Amino acid sequence: MEVRFRQKAGLAVFCGVRVMSGIELTPFHDWLVELRRAFHRNPELSYGEIRTSRRIAEVLREMGVEVQTGIGGTGILARIESRRPGPVVAFRADMDALPLQEISDAPYRSAVPGVMHACGHDGHMTIALGVARTLMEEQWPARGRGKVLIVLQPAEEGGAGALAMLRSGAFDGEPIDAIFAGHVHPELPVGHVGVAPGVCNAASDSVRMRITGKGGHGAQPHRCVDPIVAGAALVTQLQSLVSRSISPMDSAVLTIGQFVSGTASNIIPQEALLSGTLRTLRPEVRDAMVERIDRMVKGLELAYGVKVHLEIIPGYPLLVNDSNVAEMARGVASDFLGPDRVHVELPRMGAEDFAYFLQRYPGVLLRLGCHKPEEGFRHALHSPHFDMDERALDVGVGLFVRLIKHRLGQA
């Protein structure tokens, strides 16, 4: 068979398939890029994804896809059903942005002050729409079997939008056989994929402490009980918990991200407020950390004469990939990208509310490499400089279409 080949500016075409630097592009690569950049320019925060949700629904309806809106707030559930019966498979993408000022010279940088898609959700939404477009253009409703659900979820960034969607009842009549999700992963180059065979992301808890002392003049500390000094000592002491209370074979993170106190340089304040996050990979470790934090706080009260109100607020649960689905995904990804581009990875300490879906249905979260190979890793998720190699959109669409078809017996 004759193979037609031409190359220009790093772009090759094999039998009508565009390949850029070894990565196969979708026939609608430019459409994906345009969508992603539109989402990036117009980010919206958790449960405020009104324009985003409206635009997604418009795009899906233009394809002829059935759309249900307003699920769990601004969530969308799209159904692509075949004429032939078969399993139900779902793909989930999150929609919300972060309260972060973008630092970028890109022409598609955020147009909303203080709000940015710094976690790649603009890419996740675009991949979901690309999956839907591929299935519709391939006439999957007429030629395939079973049903595909495209889930566009609000409020992943701390708002538990996945739980809100599940509690809405919209999924109660859907016997989902497997659910997939992807998350861009700047530590890997574009065209590479990471998969964790079991525990994938940590459980999270919010830690809040209100330290109450006795305020007064900064020149008379002996007449006061200084909550700043007590709080500073507590922050330092807390750093020993992971290294001295948890086995070296286990993992935990305790970060105090906020320390708020005082109004003037010559006033010892009445209160200090501390808040942070606790991340763990096993329930036993979480329980041990909570107990040690409580004991340390009680010791602080005795040592410094302050009163401490401690709150530990449960957040997202452990995200645990189904081992069988993860192994299947690893095989499909290896066939698609090559086995040398598929990496078995350790759990990450970041939390993800896709965990709620995986508590109900078997599934897997895959990590999609998104940094430019020639540049290497530059900026992490949640960085004001974060951006992605947009070929990751094509990789995501191609991979998840293959996973869906494989699970439905149409590989």
N, C-alpha and C positions, 0 to 999 in steps of 0.2 A: 504494500500500500504506500502510495506517495504521501509524504508528510510535507505540507506547505509550511514554510518558515520565513518570516521576515522580522527584522529587529530594528528598532529606532528608539533612541534615548532610553535604553534600558527596558523597553517594552517588547516582548516577543509574542507572536501569535502562532499557536499550533492548531491547525484544523479549525480555526475560528474561535479558539479559546485563548483569551489574553492571559499572559503570564508576565509578572513583573518581578524581577530578581528572584526567580524560583517560586513565586507564590501565585497560584491560580486565582485570577480575579473573576468575579461574577460578571455576567453580561450587562448588569446594571450597576457597575461599580460607581459611576459618576452620580447616579441617583442616590446611592447609599451615602456618599460623601456629602451631597447637598442636604440630605435629611439630617445627618449627624451634625453638620455645622449649623443648621437652623435651630436644632435643639440646644446646641451649645451656646448660641447667641442669646437664647431666651430661656434661661434656667428658672425653675420655680421650686420653692421649698416644700417640705413635707406637708401633705394634705392641701397644698395650694397649687397643685399641678393642673390648673383649670385649662389654660390655653394648650398646654402640652397634651392633655388627655383629649381635648377637642380635635387637635390636629391629627393625633393617632387614629381616632375614630373615623375621621374624614378619609385618611389614606386607606384604611381597611375597607371602608364601604365602597370606595372607588374601585377596589379590587373585586368587589362582590362578596365580601366576607360578612357573615352575620356578627353583629357587635352588640354586646350588652354593656352599658356604661353605669357609672355611679356605684360601683361595688366597693364597699369598704371606704367610701369617700369618693375619691376620683379614679378608682381602679376600673379597668376594662377587662372583659372576658370575651374573646373572639372564638368562634367555633367554625372549624372547617371540617365538614362531615362528608364522608364518602357514601356512595350508594350501597356499597357492600358492607355488611357488618364486620366488626373487628374490635380490637382493643381501643382504649382511650389513652392518648399520650399528650402530655402538656409541656409547654416551654414558657418559662417565666422570665420577665425582665422588669427592672425597677426604673422609676421615672424621676425621682426627686433629686435636687441639687443640694449643695452645702452652703451654709452662711459664711462665705469666704470671698475676699476680694481677689480677683484674678490678676496676675502679673504676667502679661503677655503682649507681644506685638502682632499676634496673628490677626488677620482681617476678620476672623469669625469669633474673636474673643467675646466674653460675656458683655452684653449691653445692659445688664441689670447690676447696679452698684451693690457690692457686698454679697453677691450670690454667684455661684460658679459650679459647673459640672466638673468637680475635681476628683470624682470617684468613678468616672467612666459610664455613668448611667445613660448619658446621651448615646454612647456606643451600644449599650445593651438594648435600648429601645429600637435603634436602627437595625440591629441584627434581627430582632423579633419581627420587624416589618419585612426585612429581607427574606426571612424564612417563610412568612405568609405569601409574599409575592412569588417565590420559587414554586411553592406548592400549587398556587392558583395558575401560574403560567404553564406548569407541567400537567394541568388538568387533573390534579390528584383527586378532586371530588368524584370524577367520573372513572378514573382508572385505579385508584387506590382502594384501601379498605380501612374501616374503623373511623376514628375521629381524632382531630388534633385541636387542642386548646392552646390559644396564645394568650398568656396572662400578662397584662401590663399593670404593675403594682405600684401604689403610692408609698411614700413614707418609709423607705428602708432605713434611712439615716436617723434611727432612734425613735421612730414613730410606730414601729411594729405594724406596718401596713399589710404584711402577709397575714398576720393574725386577724386583722380587721376584715380582710377579704374572706378568709376562711369562716369567720363568724357570721358573715352576711348570709350564709346559706346557699350562695350561688353554686358551690361545688358539691352540694349534698347529693344531687342526682347524677354525678359524674364519677363512675367507677374508674378512676385514673390508675392505669397499669404502671406508668412510670412518668416522672416529671424531671425535666432538665433545666439547668440554668448555667449561664456563663458569667464570669467576671474578668474584666481586663486585668492583666497582671504585668505591671511594668518591669518586674525583675527578669522576665523572659523576653527574648526577641520575638518579633512578629513571625508567625508561622510555627511557633512552638506552643505546646499545651502542657499544663500540669494537672495531675489528678491525685487526690488523696484517697486511698482505698477504704478508709473508715472515717474517723474523726477528722474533719476538714477545717473547722473554725471553732474558736473558743466560745465558751459561755461568758457572758458579761454581767457585771453588777455595778451599779452606781454606789459610790461611797460618799456620804455627806456628814460633816461634823460641824456643829456649832459650839465653839468654845466660849464660855462666858466667864469673864473675870470681874475686875472692879476698875472702872475708868477713873482718870484723874489727870493731874498736871504732869507733863513729861519731866519736869524738874523735881518731882517728888515721887519717884517710883516706889519708895518704901511705904507709901500710903495707898498703893494700888496693887492690883493683881493683874499682871500683864498677859493678855491672851495671845499677843503676838509672839512673845518669848516662848510660851507654852506650845503654841502652834508650830513654831520653827523647830522646837525640840521633837515634837511628834512627827513631823515630816521626815526628819533625819532618822528617828527610831524605826519608822515604818519601812525604811529601805532594808532593814535587816531581816524582815520577815521571810522573804523569799529565800535568801541565802542561808538563813539559820533555822527556819521552821519547816521548810519543804525539802523533801528528798531531792538530791541532785538528778535523780532519774525522772522527776516530774517537772512540770512547767507551770509557772504562774507569773503574772505581771500585776503589780500594784503601782499605779501612777497617780500622783496628786497633781491635777492640772490647773486648779484654781486655789488661790489663797487671797482672800479679800478681807481687809480690815483697815480701820483708821480713816480720819478725815483731815488731819493736820499734823505737821511735824512735831509739835509740842504738846500733843494730847495722847495719853495712853487710852486706847479705846476700851469700850465695854465688852466687845465681842470680836471674834475672828471666825470667818467661815471658810472651811476647807471642803473641796469636793474633788473626787477622782474616780478612777475606774479600776475594777478588779477583773482580771481575765484568767480563766482556768480551763483545763482540758479534762478534768475528772471531778465528779461530784465530791469525792472524799477530800480532794485538795481544796476545793472551794469551802467546804465546811471547816477544815482546819484553819484556813486563812481568816474566815469570819470570826472564829473563836479567838484567834491570836490578836486580831485587831481590837476586839472587845476588851480583852485583858490588858492590852497596851493602853487603851483609853482610860480604863479604871486606874491604872498605875499613874497616868499623867495627872489625874484629878488629885491623887494623894500627894504627888511630888510637887505640884505647882499651885495647889489650892484653887483650881478652876473647876467649873462644871462643864461637862461635855455631853451634848445630845448627839448620839450616833444613829445614823440611818444607813442601812445597807439595802438597797432597792434592787430586787432581781430584774435583770434585763433579758436579752436574748438567750435562749438555751444553746447547748452544744449543737453544732451542725454536723450531723453524722451521715456521710454518704452510704448508700446501700452498697455492700461489697460486690454483689452480683452485677448490679447496674454499672458500678464503677469499672469493673473488669470488662464488661461489654463495651463501655465507652472507650476504654483504653485500646481495645482491639480495633474498633471502628476508626478512632483517631490515628492509630498506627498505619492502617491501610490507606487513609486519606493523606496524611502528612509525611509518613515514614516513621519507623520505630525510633529512630535517633532523635526525633523531634517531640516525642511524648515522654514526659518525665513523671515518675512516681514521686510525689512530694510529701513532706511532713505537714502536720497541722499548722495553721497560722493563728496568731493570737487575736487577730481582728474578728469581730463578731458580725454575723450576717443573719437577717431574719428569714432567709430562705429555709432556715432550720425548722420553722413552723410547718412548712409544706412537707419537709422530710420526716417530721413526726407522724404525719398522716399517710404519706405515700412514699413508696420506694423511688429513689432518684439519685441524682448526682449534680454537684456544682463543679464545673470545670474552669480552670484558670487559663485565660487566653493571653498569650504573650503579645505585647503591644509596643515594645520599644524598637526603634530603628536599629538594625544590626550594626550598621556602620558607626552609630553613635554610642551604643551601649546604654546601660541603665543611667538615667539622669535624674528624674524626679519621681518620688513615690506618690501613691494615692494620697489625697487630701493635701497635696502641696499646691500653693497658688500658682506654680509654674507647670502643673501637670498637663500633659497632652499625650496623644497617641499616634502611632503610625496607623493611618486609616485603612491599610490593607488588612488590619485585624478584623475589620467589618466583614470582608469577603471570607476570611478564614472562619469566622463565627457562623456565617450563613451556611457555608458549605458543610461544616462539621455538624451543625445541629440538624440540618435537613437529612444528612446521612444517618444520624442517630435516630431520628424520628422514623425514617423509613425502615431502618433495621429493626427497631422495636415493634413496628407494625407488620413485619414480615415482608417488606417491600424492598429490601436491599438489593 
